[in-house]
């Protein structure tokens, strides 16, 4: 490696400074040759996106509200995307949650659980406002989350909620990945 002689010449106490200097030189070298990392973005150079009301076709209350909050949180982290109201957007993201299932590994002696597995299924569509057409239509999205307990645990609403939170976070990440990676 071309930095190895420089690192070998550094005194022991100065190795950290030399390492930082080496990283800076490598970054400068990569940027000088025109290398850049393109972040995934929205199609056709669109920069605004509205997250439509999520349709919850399950019997799990507030699943849509929690999922929308998580999707918006992930989208806000991307500096190239501006999440705006539907009245001022280029694209509208529509999400349908069609099914949620929970499987449990129970103890035979009592009602405690050793594992909860959540399966969340749905779809996403992306509508372009200017053309009035769907860029993505009904793309399936699925997430599976498993919560393992070291010791058998009594299944309470708080325990179920913890497993559901994991499934929602994973589902939201899959939605955002599908939205940004495809284009």
Helices and strands as residue ranges (DSSP letters): H 4-9, G 12-14, H 15-32, G 43-45, E 48-51, E 55-56, H 63-76, E 82-83, G 86-88, E 91-106, E 112-128, E 133-154, H 157-181
